[in-house]
């Protein structure tokens, strides 16, 4: 004789509903708010640039597909009660795989370590499903039902562990995320928006620096704000000429079109900039700023001065009023460091700031403490970069 168990059924429905709410909410937020840039890069690479990832639509579709996968798994395992959340492991695992994009992706997609992790995790999951099915058949039903039941909280704990697994396996490289978000802004022509990505972080790499220099050049602020951001590497990585820096999604030809021409054959960044400046009778301001900033990055201020005079002079006189901030800082530094400077540069505001810097440094004998105090007041200046980075 069959009996219905309304309390048991309502408890099972409540557990399934809560697990579904947790999964759908996490999956959508994770995909839309935290991994959209990574998925955009992956789709660009896989489609060879033919398609574009739409964050909202992509998050909805992927979440629905993974929830459908859970329903199929549930139909096969029939795991209920305390072990129902195990039905979500394949979906969570798939979510981790698709968001674990290698930070060095360069035209191809690879499973990486997943080729052995996936079979191992799936085998372990199948074993847990087998054990859970055995225990489920002998599990007593006479326990409190509802949101605060023991079975509910066991399932919520399982879901929490699965979420931690996804977060741990997914790409969490902050600089890579900054780069992809910045490239997305470049693709939409939002150069100021690209500069906001990771602007408050002290982490950077050659690729992110190249992106920022390009965005600053497009907004006419390269010589004004370059050292507001952490500088990584040398001047050879300013452009994707020798392969020392690269874009993932943004077309390199767009950068070369802005600068004037694509390099022919292999050449260094410095050689490319020199040739580009020679091809026109007038000064290419963007090329000039790249050259000058490259010398500042390499701390070659003795080579910087004559080139600055060439590009920023009216007749034989340096046009002080037109100099961007970092150029003024570099000239002040040069004037005070060299006993016989080729050009003597004075600016009342810069000279006062330089004097304050010297007084601040004199107060601290310990290098670490001195660097920390100077960083508080002068990070973002060429002076701090020249002396401490």
HULINUR-V126452 format. One record per run of one state. SS is the DSSP state (A for helix, B for strand, O for the rest). FROM is the first residue (numbers start at 0). TO is the last residue. If there is no record, write none. Layout:
# HULINUR-V126452
ss=SS from=FROM to=TO
ss=SS from=FROM to=TO
This chain:
# HULINUR-V126452
ss=O from=0 to=4
ss=A from=5 to=33
ss=O from=34 to=34
ss=A from=35 to=45
ss=O from=46 to=53
ss=A from=54 to=76
ss=O from=77 to=79
ss=A from=80 to=97
ss=O from=98 to=112
ss=A from=113 to=137
ss=O from=138 to=148
ss=A from=149 to=168
ss=O from=169 to=172
ss=A from=173 to=186
ss=O from=187 to=189
ss=A from=190 to=195
ss=O from=196 to=204
ss=A from=205 to=217
ss=O from=218 to=220
ss=A from=221 to=227
ss=O from=228 to=233
ss=A from=234 to=236
ss=O from=237 to=250
ss=A from=251 to=258
ss=O from=259 to=267
ss=A from=268 to=277
ss=O from=278 to=283
ss=A from=284 to=296
ss=O from=297 to=299
ss=A from=300 to=310
ss=O from=311 to=311
ss=B from=312 to=313
ss=O from=314 to=315
ss=B from=316 to=317
ss=O from=318 to=318
ss=A from=319 to=321
ss=O from=322 to=323
ss=A from=324 to=336
ss=O from=337 to=346
ss=A from=347 to=361
ss=O from=362 to=365
ss=A from=366 to=377
ss=O from=378 to=380
ss=A from=381 to=387
ss=O from=388 to=388
